């Protein structure tokens, strides 16, 4: 890919971010979460029999923003993500990873009293539909990131995978891709929701392999805990959003253009692009 607009154009051709701001759209989020977490059984502790309505939801949904990632050519849901927001009435109310892993946070990596909790959110329920994680190994993780995903990031954002979302690969019977990875579409949603809510910090609980592979797109979080048992092996991460966006700008300019709407959501940092 030779220009920053290529990745943006590809995304706009194949995908659309849709705020789940109605009860009907939220049900689509909950239904996909049920299919992936409960029926596929990709996350320990989510048993289908505990969700008789076929919807996976929890008490954090009411203080969250939700988005759908739609695949435009097929008109289907490709993924969903939510950001858990500060409790509106009690800012000191803990986020999920603080509740379940906070005692294991590195004392030299985070000071709760210094975090602007009104501008802190937790990325959660980062999920792709099965059709969009159909390559080898992707079906074992809700987000679809595997060691093979690293090659899809290309050389500092200048290459894409040599396949398309338009039809089956004749050799493997899986979707072919030109867009690097649908996970980037969910991060488009995350950035938009964060700007709307004025968030400057992200919490995230994920497997270290997920964090490592996100770095191949320039999305670099700081680990703030060892691996703990939080619905399976999980490490807590913290990210300062302006620093993450600037790192993406320097290392993966096409991804930066996609996530920030060519700088409309975040101003261009005052330094040359690292091309």
SEVEX-379451 format. One record per residue (C-alpha): residue number from 1; x, z, y. Coordinates in steps of 0.5 Angstrom, whole numbers. Example, Ala and Ser with C-alpha at 12.3 -4.5 7.8 and 13.67 -1.06 7.14 Angstrom:
2
<pt 1, <25, 16, -9>>
<pt 2, <27, 14, -2>>
//
This chain:
275
<pt 1, <0, 0, 0>>
<pt 2, <3, -2, 7>>
<pt 3, <-1, 1, 12>>
<pt 4, <-5, 7, 13>>
<pt 5, <-11, 4, 13>>
<pt 6, <-11, 2, 6>>
<pt 7, <-12, 9, 3>>
<pt 8, <-18, 10, 8>>
<pt 9, <-21, 3, 7>>
<pt 10, <-21, 4, -1>>
<pt 11, <-24, 11, 0>>
<pt 12, <-29, 9, 4>>
<pt 13, <-31, 3, -1>>
<pt 14, <-31, 7, -7>>
<pt 15, <-33, 14, -4>>
<pt 16, <-37, 18, 1>>
<pt 17, <-37, 26, 2>>
<pt 18, <-44, 28, 3>>
<pt 19, <-46, 35, 6>>
<pt 20, <-50, 39, 1>>
<pt 21, <-54, 42, 6>>
<pt 22, <-61, 42, 3>>
<pt 23, <-64, 45, -3>>
<pt 24, <-64, 39, -7>>
<pt 25, <-57, 37, -6>>
<pt 26, <-55, 44, -8>>
<pt 27, <-58, 43, -14>>
<pt 28, <-54, 37, -15>>
<pt 29, <-48, 42, -14>>
<pt 30, <-50, 47, -19>>
<pt 31, <-52, 42, -24>>
<pt 32, <-45, 39, -24>>
<pt 33, <-42, 46, -25>>
<pt 34, <-46, 47, -31>>
<pt 35, <-45, 41, -34>>
<pt 36, <-37, 42, -33>>
<pt 37, <-36, 50, -33>>
<pt 38, <-42, 51, -39>>
<pt 39, <-43, 45, -43>>
<pt 40, <-36, 42, -43>>
<pt 41, <-33, 50, -43>>
<pt 42, <-27, 48, -39>>
<pt 43, <-27, 55, -36>>
<pt 44, <-27, 61, -40>>
<pt 45, <-33, 66, -39>>
<pt 46, <-38, 61, -37>>
<pt 47, <-43, 60, -43>>
<pt 48, <-49, 55, -43>>
<pt 49, <-54, 60, -46>>
<pt 50, <-53, 65, -40>>
<pt 51, <-56, 59, -35>>
<pt 52, <-62, 57, -38>>
<pt 53, <-64, 53, -32>>
<pt 54, <-58, 48, -33>>
<pt 55, <-55, 51, -26>>
<pt 56, <-49, 55, -25>>
<pt 57, <-49, 59, -19>>
<pt 58, <-47, 66, -17>>
<pt 59, <-48, 71, -11>>
<pt 60, <-42, 67, -7>>
<pt 61, <-46, 61, -6>>
<pt 62, <-50, 64, 0>>
<pt 63, <-44, 65, 4>>
<pt 64, <-41, 58, 2>>
<pt 65, <-41, 51, 5>>
<pt 66, <-42, 46, -1>>
<pt 67, <-41, 38, -1>>
<pt 68, <-42, 33, -6>>
<pt 69, <-37, 27, -7>>
<pt 70, <-41, 21, -9>>
<pt 71, <-39, 14, -12>>
<pt 72, <-42, 9, -8>>
<pt 73, <-42, 3, -13>>
<pt 74, <-45, 7, -18>>
<pt 75, <-49, 12, -14>>
<pt 76, <-47, 18, -18>>
<pt 77, <-44, 25, -16>>
<pt 78, <-37, 24, -17>>
<pt 79, <-35, 31, -16>>
<pt 80, <-37, 38, -12>>
<pt 81, <-33, 43, -8>>
<pt 82, <-35, 49, -4>>
<pt 83, <-32, 54, 1>>
<pt 84, <-33, 61, 1>>
<pt 85, <-34, 63, 8>>
<pt 86, <-33, 70, 11>>
<pt 87, <-39, 75, 10>>
<pt 88, <-43, 74, 17>>
<pt 89, <-45, 81, 17>>
<pt 90, <-38, 85, 15>>
<pt 91, <-32, 81, 16>>
<pt 92, <-28, 86, 11>>
<pt 93, <-32, 84, 5>>
<pt 94, <-27, 81, 0>>
<pt 95, <-27, 74, -2>>
<pt 96, <-27, 73, -10>>
<pt 97, <-19, 72, -11>>
<pt 98, <-18, 79, -7>>
<pt 99, <-23, 82, -11>>
<pt 100, <-20, 80, -18>>
<pt 101, <-13, 79, -16>>
<pt 102, <-12, 83, -10>>
<pt 103, <-8, 88, -13>>
<pt 104, <-3, 83, -16>>
<pt 105, <-2, 80, -9>>
<pt 106, <6, 80, -7>>
<pt 107, <6, 85, -1>>
<pt 108, <12, 81, 2>>
<pt 109, <7, 75, 2>>
<pt 110, <1, 77, 5>>
<pt 111, <-2, 83, 10>>
<pt 112, <-9, 83, 10>>
<pt 113, <-9, 86, 17>>
<pt 114, <-6, 80, 20>>
<pt 115, <-10, 75, 17>>
<pt 116, <-16, 73, 22>>
<pt 117, <-21, 74, 17>>
<pt 118, <-26, 70, 21>>
<pt 119, <-22, 64, 20>>
<pt 120, <-21, 65, 13>>
<pt 121, <-24, 61, 7>>
<pt 122, <-24, 61, 0>>
<pt 123, <-24, 54, -4>>
<pt 124, <-28, 54, -10>>
<pt 125, <-31, 50, -15>>
<pt 126, <-27, 44, -14>>
<pt 127, <-30, 40, -20>>
<pt 128, <-30, 32, -22>>
<pt 129, <-35, 29, -26>>
<pt 130, <-33, 27, -33>>
<pt 131, <-33, 20, -31>>
<pt 132, <-28, 21, -26>>
<pt 133, <-23, 25, -30>>
<pt 134, <-23, 20, -36>>
<pt 135, <-15, 19, -37>>
<pt 136, <-11, 23, -42>>
<pt 137, <-11, 30, -41>>
<pt 138, <-16, 30, -35>>
<pt 139, <-22, 32, -39>>
<pt 140, <-19, 39, -40>>
<pt 141, <-19, 41, -33>>
<pt 142, <-25, 41, -28>>
<pt 143, <-21, 38, -23>>
<pt 144, <-18, 33, -27>>
<pt 145, <-11, 34, -25>>
<pt 146, <-5, 33, -30>>
<pt 147, <2, 32, -31>>
<pt 148, <0, 24, -31>>
<pt 149, <-3, 25, -24>>
<pt 150, <4, 26, -21>>
<pt 151, <5, 18, -22>>
<pt 152, <-2, 17, -18>>
<pt 153, <1, 20, -12>>
<pt 154, <6, 14, -11>>
<pt 155, <13, 15, -7>>
<pt 156, <11, 19, -2>>
<pt 157, <4, 16, -1>>
<pt 158, <6, 9, -1>>
<pt 159, <4, 7, -8>>
<pt 160, <-2, 8, -12>>
<pt 161, <-4, 7, -19>>
<pt 162, <-5, 0, -22>>
<pt 163, <-12, 1, -24>>
<pt 164, <-19, 1, -21>>
<pt 165, <-25, 5, -21>>
<pt 166, <-29, -1, -22>>
<pt 167, <-29, -2, -30>>
<pt 168, <-26, 0, -36>>
<pt 169, <-19, -1, -38>>
<pt 170, <-19, -6, -44>>
<pt 171, <-14, -2, -47>>
<pt 172, <-16, 5, -47>>
<pt 173, <-24, 4, -45>>
<pt 174, <-23, 9, -39>>
<pt 175, <-24, 7, -31>>
<pt 176, <-19, 3, -28>>
<pt 177, <-16, 6, -21>>
<pt 178, <-14, 3, -15>>
<pt 179, <-15, 10, -11>>
<pt 180, <-10, 15, -13>>
<pt 181, <-14, 21, -15>>
<pt 182, <-21, 23, -14>>
<pt 183, <-19, 30, -12>>
<pt 184, <-17, 27, -5>>
<pt 185, <-24, 26, -4>>
<pt 186, <-26, 33, -5>>
<pt 187, <-20, 35, 0>>
<pt 188, <-23, 30, 5>>
<pt 189, <-30, 35, 4>>
<pt 190, <-25, 41, 5>>
<pt 191, <-22, 39, 11>>
<pt 192, <-29, 37, 14>>
<pt 193, <-32, 43, 12>>
<pt 194, <-26, 47, 15>>
<pt 195, <-26, 44, 22>>
<pt 196, <-34, 45, 22>>
<pt 197, <-33, 52, 21>>
<pt 198, <-27, 53, 25>>
<pt 199, <-22, 56, 19>>
<pt 200, <-15, 56, 20>>
<pt 201, <-13, 59, 13>>
<pt 202, <-15, 57, 6>>
<pt 203, <-15, 62, 0>>
<pt 204, <-15, 58, -7>>
<pt 205, <-14, 61, -14>>
<pt 206, <-12, 56, -19>>
<pt 207, <-7, 54, -25>>
<pt 208, <0, 53, -22>>
<pt 209, <0, 46, -25>>
<pt 210, <-6, 45, -20>>
<pt 211, <-2, 47, -14>>
<pt 212, <4, 43, -17>>
<pt 213, <1, 37, -17>>
<pt 214, <-3, 38, -11>>
<pt 215, <4, 38, -7>>
<pt 216, <5, 31, -10>>
<pt 217, <0, 29, -5>>
<pt 218, <3, 34, 1>>
<pt 219, <-2, 39, 0>>
<pt 220, <3, 45, -1>>
<pt 221, <0, 52, -2>>
<pt 222, <4, 59, -2>>
<pt 223, <3, 63, -8>>
<pt 224, <1, 70, -6>>
<pt 225, <1, 73, -13>>
<pt 226, <3, 72, -20>>
<pt 227, <-1, 69, -26>>
<pt 228, <-7, 73, -27>>
<pt 229, <-13, 73, -32>>
<pt 230, <-18, 70, -27>>
<pt 231, <-23, 66, -32>>
<pt 232, <-16, 64, -35>>
<pt 233, <-9, 64, -33>>
<pt 234, <-10, 63, -25>>
<pt 235, <-5, 64, -19>>
<pt 236, <-7, 66, -12>>
<pt 237, <-5, 62, -6>>
<pt 238, <-6, 62, 1>>
<pt 239, <-5, 56, 6>>
<pt 240, <-5, 56, 14>>
<pt 241, <-9, 49, 15>>
<pt 242, <-5, 47, 21>>
<pt 243, <2, 47, 17>>
<pt 244, <-1, 44, 11>>
<pt 245, <-4, 38, 15>>
<pt 246, <3, 37, 18>>
<pt 247, <7, 37, 12>>
<pt 248, <2, 32, 9>>
<pt 249, <3, 28, 16>>
<pt 250, <11, 28, 15>>
<pt 251, <11, 26, 7>>
<pt 252, <4, 23, 6>>
<pt 253, <2, 19, 12>>
<pt 254, <-4, 15, 9>>
<pt 255, <-6, 22, 6>>
<pt 256, <-6, 25, 13>>
<pt 257, <-10, 19, 16>>
<pt 258, <-15, 20, 10>>
<pt 259, <-16, 27, 11>>
<pt 260, <-16, 28, 18>>
<pt 261, <-20, 21, 20>>
<pt 262, <-14, 18, 23>>
<pt 263, <-13, 24, 27>>
<pt 264, <-20, 25, 29>>
<pt 265, <-20, 32, 26>>
<pt 266, <-13, 34, 27>>
<pt 267, <-8, 32, 33>>
<pt 268, <-2, 28, 31>>
<pt 269, <4, 32, 30>>
<pt 270, <9, 31, 36>>
<pt 271, <14, 28, 32>>
<pt 272, <15, 21, 28>>
<pt 273, <12, 20, 22>>
<pt 274, <17, 21, 16>>
<pt 275, <17, 14, 13>>
//
